């Protein structure tokens, strides 16, 4: 009798237990997807912050370079004046 | 101990030892004091390196009562009218920096009108920098809560200079959640979902708030099976309002509010999912408090996260255009000035999760009907602020918002033109941002050529949310 039931079940396809298993699989997969998405989000966020730091550092470098250029120009000019005065 | 130095016009500058005032402070204050409404002023400060050059500076926001209840926002000279110098005798904090933090809270308790001067008022040496100890900050905030009778709990923070304040509601009136929908579906975390069904389910299953009503405003295009799914939930708290007119988000909100019975309204997008179970309590706690000089709270916004956990919304910044502050930042960082972990005032919050009381909603005539698609929340928030009410963003109310990270549809040009025509001045003068910060970014980066923002915490070691 049991054999016959099993045979008929196999003919019908997935039973109510396998349906529950599938649902649980789906929920677990979705939870896993959520965890992976979150990990990806953390990485995305870190990249964004690093890009921001880089942009600010580049700007500061430009500002420092400008200051140095002006300082060098002024020093050169002062030296010229001193040289002219000594001559 | 705090020092005070006399200035012209019967005012004195309160500074910490070693802090110098810049030349012309009296003139700056005199120019700001023309309308006579303020009795105290504060501004930015500069930190000097060993060679005397400016190492960094602050870019302080306008007077922000909620924000400064948790951290020393000003952290620079405070100028007060001489009749307020007596407040200095009441200070109990042990350190000068702690006393300055406490002074701000004492001014708040007295209802003193305080005004920001968006210019450098003081300078001090970078090597002297050390924020108020966390334990001292906690004592200061806790004392303030007890004196002012605010319903909330202060917590010791792992970040120096910060004590987190968690508001608790005194009463829990009915909250009507208004959700406009078209019954849209999308893929979230690998599964297809009908947004509105999940949004409602998450509220009913997770929220711990005792008195909720959920008003779903459904377009006629909403599939019948979606409406059936809502009915099948069998919850008496769900009310479905049919909407048959041409799409207008503002109109849908207004009709939903008209059908709602609660005193407090939570406007919620359908593509959301409740994350923190006590989010609604956290928002409700702000209503009914804060009258007087600081102004009552008109609207409260929530912390919204994308599906990948990054920040979708942490308040608006209006910097030539409306922006979401810290969009796509990781959710576990504190942000400049701890702005991602502390409740604070902001110029506007998104209508994707916005709580407003019915009186405020009615006083501004509801959502602006001339913005059917975009910017309606911005127009609404700016109208609320024009009534003298404050808008708070709180990190304690958390939803996921499944809006696309790379939105393909831009705002309608005609709506942006209308926004600029109506609110152009406000879009370039956000009081909770700073005129010298970079425009069109909303992340508190300084402009090119300006000294670095000193409210930037070292990253990442000390920047983690506790």
Interface residues (C-beta under 8 A of the other chain):
Chain A: X26 X29 X30 X31 X33 X34 X37 X38 X40 X41 X42 X44 X45 X46 X48 X49 X52 X53 X55 X56 X59 X60 X62 X63
Chain B: X189 X190 X191 X306 X307 X308 X309 X310 X311 X328 X329 X330 X331 X332 X333 X443 X445 X446 X448 X449 X452 X459 X460
